Amino acid sequence: MSEQATSLISKELISNFLTIVRSQVTDLHGSSWENIEIALNDRMTKIIKRNKARIIDAPSKRWLLLASMILAFYKELIVIIKDEHTVFTLLRDTMAAPLKEGITTYIADRFGIAQDAPGEAFDRIAQNFKTRGEERFGQAYTYVQEVQDERRSFVSVQKCLINDFFRANQMSELALIFCAMDDVWADELSKPQYGVRFERPTTLARGDDMCRFQFSKTTVE
């Protein structure tokens, strides 16, 4: 990945994300969005350069760019807003907004769940969660099928690029912004028409040994 390509991708990511953030932050305390965008691009480029060894395939490049963007935004916004919880919440909600708007498209792509057959949700999850996860997230993640039967599909993620990245950059708590994306689709799947119960009792981001994604079928044949 050339530095020129990295810079172009960084600018695109920052610009799209910045559009959403700008609508929510009104007091810049003397700064300007132009200066903030320049600083963000510079910081993000440096973060990517420091962590480029984590890029081992196309998915890891994408996730590294997203993680670098979040870290860069946090570092810049905390200087302006000066409140960790506020900045964390702002970034989490900004990340979640597009996913919430397109949640049915997302679960179709991620799990293979069709809206005209929601009752097949568990079967589609059992079939696709691990395989599509490996395709979507790449070799920097390790998926292990722990349980697979007619009513349960338990998959553990034992290695996660996002968790590794933020821990290496001394900001482990920011990995929870990405964990919150799972909460969006979990809320959708909690609707009764899907007949699925989802639990995630442990996560790497919270210091556990792995992320446990546990899907159970709740409908009666």
Order of alpha helices (4+ residues) and beta strands (2+ residues): alpha-alpha-alpha-alpha-alpha-alpha-beta-beta-alpha-alpha-beta-beta
